[in-house]
Structure formats: C-alpha cells, structure tokens
Amino acid sequence: MMFEGDGGAWLGIDLGTQSVRALLVTGDGRVLGAGTAPLTGRRDGVRHEQDPGEWWEAVCVASRAALTGQRPPRLRLGGLAVCGTSGTVLLTDGEGCPLTPGVMYDDGRAVAEAARVGMQPSWALPKALWLMEAYGRGRVTHQPDVITARLTGGRGTVVPTDSSHALKTGYDAEEEAWPSRLAYLGDVLPEVVRPGVRLGEVCGAAAEATGIPVGTPVIAGMTDGCAAQIASGALYEGSWNSVLGTTLVLKGASARPVRDSAGVVYNHRAPDGSWLPGGASSVGAGALPTGLDPVEMDRLAAAYEPSGALTYPLTSPGERFPFLAPDATAFTLGTSASEADGWAGVLQGVAFTERLCLDYLHQLGAPIDGPLTFTGGAARSAYWNQLRTDILGRPARVPEQIEPALGMAVLAVHGTTGTPLAEAAERMVRIRTVLTPDPARTERFIEPYARLVAELESRGWLPAPVAAHARDRLNLETDAS
C-alpha cells in the first residue's frame, strides 16, 4: 500500500485514563492502522495516580500495533501529535525525568491548594502545588510532555508544553504568557508554545522502541477534550462537540472567548488564534453499573422513557459544569422498577445534564446554533445517541472515528503542512450518522428535565439565574410546539 501525498500518513496518540490509543490516518481520513495498550492506576479514595513510565511503555506498544504492516520505504509518515488527560500533572527534574507519580485529572487531594489559587481541584495548578508540598520542588510537567520528550530526545530531554495543557496550570491563553501572579514559582513552570508547533523529530532510541521512523516530526498537541473536538470537525463558529466517556465534556468554536465569571467555562486557544470554549462535567458513562451487557441493557432501557427514577449520575463527588459545586453528590429521586429502569435513569440523567450545559452556554452568550457532534466511547451506543438527540431537541452527527487520536493526526497535518486546522479536519473527519430528534419523545422528557433543574437549584448547587434561564428556554420550546 502506497501512501498519498507528501508524507502520506499521520499518527495520532491519545493518552487516556484506561489506555493509550494510536491511530495511523491518511490525509483523506482513511485509517491504515490502530493500536491500543492498557494503563493501570492507583485509586484510593480521592487519590488517583499513574506511573509515567507506564505511559511510555504503552505508547511503544500502541504505536507498534498501529504501524504493523507499514514498513519503510513504503511508510512515509508526515508527523505525529500527542494528547493527554486535561489536568494531569507531575514533577520532573532538570533533565525531564519524573520525580513523582502522575497525579490524574480527577485526583481530589488538592482541595486546600485549589481554594488558595481560586481554581477547581481538578485543575493542574492546585495539584502541582500539592506535589511540591509533598515531594519538594520540581519542574511542572504535563502528561504528554513525558512522551514528546522521550520521542524527541530520550531520557534527559526537556520539551516545551503546549498552551492547551498549560491552561489548567494557570497559563494566560489571551496574553500567551504565564501571569505575574505565578512569578513566585520561578523556573518550575515550563516553556509554552501554541498547539501545532513543531517540537522536534523522533530520535533513534524512540524509533527503535516505538517503530515510528527516525526523523518523524513531533507536533505540540492539545488536551484530550480538544483532540476529540478536532476529531469531530467542530471547528467552525457555533459548532460543538459533546464528548461522552467516563465523564462529559462539551467544547465549541468561537471567534472570541466566552466570558464566565463563575469559572465554569474556560477557553482553549486554537492553533490559528481563535477560541475553543468548553467545560467538563462529572456526570457520564462512568456512573453506569458494571458487569452488565450494555447492548442488552440499552435494548431493555427503551421501555422506560422516562425512567421511574430521576437520576443525577455523578461519577465522583463534586460537579464542575454546568455549575461549580464541590459538595455535589449523585442522587436518585424515586425508585427504579427494575435493573433496566435504573440503567435508563443514568442514560437520561446524563442527557439532562448535557442539555443544562447547553442552556448555561446559551446564557453566557456562547454561539451554540451550529452543528452538534457526538464523540467519545459512549457514542458507540446507537440507542443513547438517539436518546440524547431527543432530549436535547436538536440534530446531532456521529463521525466514523470517535477517538481523540484522530484529532491528533489532524493536528499533525496542520503542524507539518500548514493546512488550516478546520480544512484538514473537513477532509479527514468522516460523518457516519446524522440523527434528528423525534418531537414526541422530546416532549416526553420535558417534565423530568424541569424536575432535575428544580432539584439541583433547591440543593443550592445550581444558581437561581441559571435555573431560571433553563426554564425560560424550556417554556419557549413548549410554546413553540
């Protein structure tokens, strides 16, 4: 098989929570190879850590699997980029070697540090400060930096981080600089570049370990949420990508930052200087019971619309979007009639929260009228996709590939060829399914959605103005029908 065009193929690498995934893709979106390798972590209460050495080992396995059957001189790899979980951080020494475990995005130990700097505990800066207290000072390093350093120079190499991963460490994306309030940290903060900047080339040692050809350009990546957004093609003004996996992330495209005094919505800087606003909720597929057949449970859940139990399906304590409530907990109102009814309650509860996220974005003045795309692991469920479409009351699209690794392959094209990111995505992202809402089913879910909004408000988690705005939009929709 010969690759098309200059370079011909691009590699995207996604450092997820449970695995590393690698995808080899042509410039027209054909997948030539894919690989995955599992990751393990240490969870103990609010503690969640991973071994940075395991990240590298998994990258080697996944990359080799993706490149299987593609051998030089037939393989002409144009470039690669790496994404990681947003908010995951560690400390390294002056040569880039890890001094600490990787503290994962959902680690909850940095509560005091978060209060001190006015950030959510899930953000990277509070965790970095916690690590310095626990282990001593070291260079603040984000998850993908460990991999790009190994790729470009091996052990003892330090590379810049990208502004997307640096955002939750306090980087000012508008000024494109570390703010003066962090000056006391000195040289522990890394150099920062925009996503899409060339960091270097794959070195000999990394090529031998990963199977990636020597000299392959390594491009600065973005967070997994941004990577999924690129993979969805949601890069034009007003378009949004809803990434549903363990948790829920919504990211959109805007010419200007979306201002939010509550700090719930944040803005990544796109490679072209435009903005990718969004937020991350703590509801998601991680709240579903384990040990059950998802396909069979989806089939049975269709008999419970709406569910007899109204569920707010947080995967862990604390909510981040569409409101900030560190004390929020999962709850269920009513009693499920069966195991399938309970499953339906979680599916619907996630979709209700997704709708509330969009209502909140609308209240902030964010452009939300463009196409909506579903990605993430849960987008494999045809039933859940249609249910979400009906509850949201708006059309949605599902691409063929729903992996953030595809987004990194697209970013690698941009970084190596200069093709505008949105144009590269338009050529490489293939839409598999277009969903349209069923008005009768949309109406069926109005009452439980309104009840969830009222319950969240009564518990003091959802601010009254946000709840009122959600009800106003619901009333407009009801009047229109």
C-alpha positions, 0 to 999 in steps of 0.5 A, spaced: 500 500 500 502 506 497 501 512 501 498 519 498 501 525 498 507 528 501 508 524 507 502 520 506 500 518 513 499 521 520 499 518 527 495 520 532 496 518 540 491 519 545 493 518 552 487 516 556 485 514 563 484 506 561 489 506 555 493 509 550 490 509 543 494 510 536 491 511 530 495 511 523 490 516 518 491 518 511 490 525 509 483 523 506 481 520 513 482 513 511 485 509 517 491 504 515 492 502 522 490 502 530 493 500 536 491 500 543 495 498 550 492 498 557 494 503 563 493 501 570 492 506 576 492 507 583 485 509 586 484 510 593 479 514 595 480 521 592 487 519 590 488 517 583 495 516 580 499 513 574 506 511 573 509 515 567 513 510 565 507 506 564 505 511 559 511 510 555 511 503 555 504 503 552 505 508 547 511 503 544 506 498 544 500 502 541 504 505 536 507 498 534 500 495 533 498 501 529 504 501 524 504 493 523 504 492 516 507 499 514 514 498 513 519 503 510 520 505 504 513 504 503 511 508 510 512 515 509 509 518 515 508 526 515 508 527 523 505 525 529 501 529 535 500 527 542 494 528 547 493 527 554 488 527 560 486 535 561 489 536 568 494 531 569 500 533 572 507 531 575 514 533 577 520 532 573 527 534 574 532 538 570 533 533 565 525 531 564 525 525 568 519 524 573 520 525 580 513 523 582 507 519 580 502 522 575 497 525 579 490 524 574 485 529 572 480 527 577 485 526 583 481 530 589 487 531 594 488 538 592 482 541 595 486 546 600 491 548 594 485 549 589 481 554 594 488 558 595 489 559 587 481 560 586 481 554 581 477 547 581 481 541 584 481 538 578 485 543 575 493 542 574 495 548 578 492 546 585 495 539 584 502 541 582 502 545 588 500 539 592 506 535 589 511 540 591 508 540 598 509 533 598 515 531 594 519 538 594 520 542 588 520 540 581 519 542 574 511 542 572 510 537 567 504 535 563 502 528 561 504 528 554 510 532 555 513 525 558 512 522 551 514 528 546 520 528 550 522 521 550 520 521 542 524 527 541 530 526 545 530 520 550 531 520 557 534 527 559 530 531 554 526 537 556 520 539 551 516 545 551 508 544 553 503 546 549 498 552 551 492 547 551 495 543 557 498 549 560 491 552 561 489 548 567 496 550 570 494 557 570 497 559 563 494 566 560 491 563 553 489 571 551 496 574 553 500 567 551 504 568 557 504 565 564 501 571 569 505 575 574 501 572 579 505 565 578 512 569 578 513 566 585 514 559 582 520 561 578 523 556 573 518 550 575 513 552 570 515 550 563 516 553 556 509 554 552 508 554 545 501 554 541 498 547 539 501 545 532 508 547 533 513 543 531 517 540 537 522 536 534 523 529 530 523 522 533 530 520 535 533 513 534 532 510 541 524 512 540 524 509 533 527 503 535 522 502 541 516 505 538 517 503 530 515 510 528 521 512 523 527 516 525 526 523 523 518 523 524 516 530 526 513 531 533 507 536 533 505 540 540 498 537 541 492 539 545 488 536 551 484 530 550 477 534 550 480 538 544 483 532 540 476 529 540 473 536 538 478 536 532 476 529 531 469 531 530 470 537 525 467 542 530 471 547 528 467 552 525 463 558 529 457 555 533 459 548 532 460 543 538 462 537 540 459 533 546 464 528 548 461 522 552 466 517 556 467 516 563 465 523 564 462 529 559 465 534 556 462 539 551 467 544 547 465 549 541 468 554 536 468 561 537 471 567 534 472 570 541 472 567 548 466 566 552 466 570 558 464 566 565 465 569 571 463 563 575 469 559 572 465 554 569 467 555 562 474 556 560 477 557 553 482 553 549 486 557 544 486 554 537 492 553 533 490 559 528 488 564 534 481 563 535 477 560 541 475 553 543 470 554 549 468 548 553 467 545 560 467 538 563 462 535 567 462 529 572 456 526 570 457 520 564 458 513 562 462 512 568 456 512 573 453 506 569 453 499 573 458 494 571 458 487 569 452 488 565 451 487 557 450 494 555 447 492 548 442 488 552 441 493 557 440 499 552 435 494 548 431 493 555 432 501 557 427 503 551 421 501 555 422 506 560 422 513 557 422 516 562 425 512 567 421 511 574 427 514 577 430 521 576 437 520 576 443 525 577 449 520 575 455 523 578 461 519 577 465 522 583 463 527 588 463 534 586 460 537 579 464 542 575 459 544 569 454 546 568 455 549 575 461 549 580 459 545 586 464 541 590 459 538 595 455 535 589 453 528 590 449 523 585 442 522 587 436 518 585 429 521 586 424 515 586 425 508 585 427 504 579 422 498 577 427 494 575 435 493 573 433 496 566 429 502 569 435 504 573 440 503 567 435 508 563 435 513 569 443 514 568 442 514 560 437 520 561 440 523 567 446 524 563 442 527 557 439 532 562 445 534 564 448 535 557 442 539 555 443 544 562 450 545 559 447 547 553 442 552 556 448 555 561 452 556 554 446 559 551 446 564 557 453 566 557 452 568 550 456 562 547 454 561 539 451 554 540 446 554 533 451 550 529 452 543 528 452 538 534 457 532 534 457 526 538 464 523 540 467 519 545 466 511 547 459 512 549 457 514 542 458 507 540 451 506 543 446 507 537 440 507 542 443 513 547 445 517 541 438 517 539 436 518 546 440 524 547 438 527 540 431 527 543 432 530 549 436 535 547 431 537 541 436 538 536 440 534 530 446 531 532 452 527 527 456 521 529 463 521 525 466 514 523 472 515 528 470 517 535 477 517 538 481 523 540 487 520 536 484 522 530 484 529 532 491 528 533 493 526 526 489 532 524 493 536 528 499 533 525 497 535 518 496 542 520 503 542 524 507 539 518 503 542 512 500 548 514 493 546 512 488 550 516 486 546 522 478 546 520 480 544 512 484 538 514 479 536 519 473 537 513 477 532 509 479 527 514 473 527 519 468 522 516 460 523 518 457 516 519 450 518 522 446 524 522 440 523 527 434 528 528 430 528 534 423 525 534 418 531 537 414 526 541 419 523 545 422 530 546 416 532 549 416 526 553 422 528 557 420 535 558 417 534 565 423 530 568 428 535 565 424 541 569 424 536 575 432 535 575 433 543 574 428 544 580 432 539 584 439 541 583 437 549 584 433 547 591 440 543 593 443 550 592 448 547 587 445 550 581 444 558 581 437 561 581 439 565 574 441 559 571 435 555 573 431 560 571 434 561 564 433 553 563 426 554 564 425 560 560 428 556 554 424 550 556 417 554 556 419 557 549 420 550 546 413 548 549 410 554 546 413 553 540 410 546 539 
